[in-house]
Amino acid sequence: MKCPYCSYEDSKVIDSRSADDGARIRRRRECTHCGKRFTTHETIENIPIIVVKSDKTREPFDRSKLIKGLLKACEKRPVPIETVEGIAKDIETKLQNTLEREVSSKKIGELAMDSLRIVDEVSYVRFASVYRQFKDINTFMEELNKLLAER
């Protein structure tokens, strides 16, 4: 690590602390040449996830888009924003933990529906109706019957 003051390439770590709930490590360093102190932050390097959409186009995974879709499904429902953010974070973690760098939007939608089914059934049905593009009332009823059968 180069010293930001004198560009010397050797420093010693004086203090290390966890930051951002363990997602980063904050290190206080001291340059062995000039003696000045500086702070560095160490994070895990994540390889970006590419989402393959139904029309075969590809785009980087965007957690905020997932949150927006989940919030739309949970609108006017007793689902706290923290729960929605937790679902999105869990889905992103699951995707990062797979060895696949490209993930279909269908898989992301299925993960979202699985989580919403547990959290709030009405939100689940709303999300499923848009995600699965229900064509008519019969398709909607089939999904409701599946949900009732699981009870």
N, C-alpha and C positions, 0 to 999 in steps of 0.2 A: 504494500500500500504506500503510494507516494505521499509525502508530506505536502499539504496544500500551501505551506509557507515557503519552504526551501527546496521542494521537489526531491528530497532525499528519499531513497527507497526502503529504508528500514525504520520500523517503529515498533514499540512494544504496547501490548494491551494492558491497560491499567484496570479497567472495569468492564464487565459484560453483563447486560441485563436483557431479559425477554421484553419484547414490545409487541403491541397489537395482538394480544392473546396468544403469544407464541409463534406468530407468523413471521416475526422479524427478531433479529438480535441487534441490540444497540451496543456498540463498543466504543469506549473512551480510549484513545490512543495517545501516546507521547512519542514524538520524533526523537530518535536516538542521536541525531545530529544537532538540531537547534533547540531541542527541549520543549517546543511548543506542543500544546495539546489540541486534539481535534476529535470529532465524533464520526463514526462510520455506522452504516446500517447494512446488515447482511440479510438477504431474503432468499428463499428458494426460487430457483428459476423455473417457471412454468412454461411448457411448450404450448403454444396456442392451439386451441381446439377449433377445427374447421367444421362448420355445419353444412351438410349436404341437404339442400332443400328438395322438395318433391319435383321441381322442374329441373333438377340436376345442377342448379347453380350452387356456388359455394361462397360462404362468407364466414368471417371469424365469429366465434361464439360471443354473445353479448348478454351478460347477466341482466342488464337493465331491461332488455327486450323481454326476457323471460318474466321478470318481476312485473312489467307492465301488463302482460297477458294474464298473469295470476291475479293481479289487483283488479283487473276488469271482471274476472270471474267471481271475485270475492266482494265486489261492490255491494254496499248496503247489507253485508253479512257480518256476523260477529267474529270476524277473523282478524286478529291484530296484525299490523304491518310487520312486526317482528317475526311472526309465524311465516308470513309470505317470504320475507327476506331469508329466513332459515331454510325454507323449502328450496329457494333458488341456490343458496350456498351449498346445500346438500347435493343437489343435482349437479352443480359444477364440480364438486369434490368427486362424486361418482364418475363423472366423465374424465376428470384428470387422472383418476386411479386406473382407468382402463388403459390398455396399451395402444388403443386406437387413437389416431390423431384426427381422423375424420369420423363424424358421427351424424347419423341421419336426423333430420328434424322430427321424424316420426318417433325415434327413440326418446328424444327429449320430451316430446308431447306425452308419451306413455309414462315416463318417470313423473312428470308433473301431475298427470291424472291419478297415478297411484298415490301420490302424496295428498292430493286434494280429497280423494275418496276417504282418507282417514280423518282429515281435518274438518271438512264440511261437505256434506253430501250435495247440497244445493249448488255450491261453488263447483263441485266436481261435474255435475250435470251441465252447468253453464259452459264450463271449459270444454267438456266433451262435445257439446252441441256445435260449438264453433270448430273445434279441432277435427272432429270426425265429419264435419259438414253434413249434418242430418238433413236429409232431403224432404222428409215429411213427418207427420205425427207418428206414424208407425215405427219409424226408426227411433224416434224419441222414446216411445213406449217400450221398445225392446231394451233400450239402455236402462230405463227405470226398472223394468222387470228383473234385469240382471242384478241391479243394485238391491232390490228387495229380496231376491233369492239368496244373496250373500249374508243377509242378516241372520 
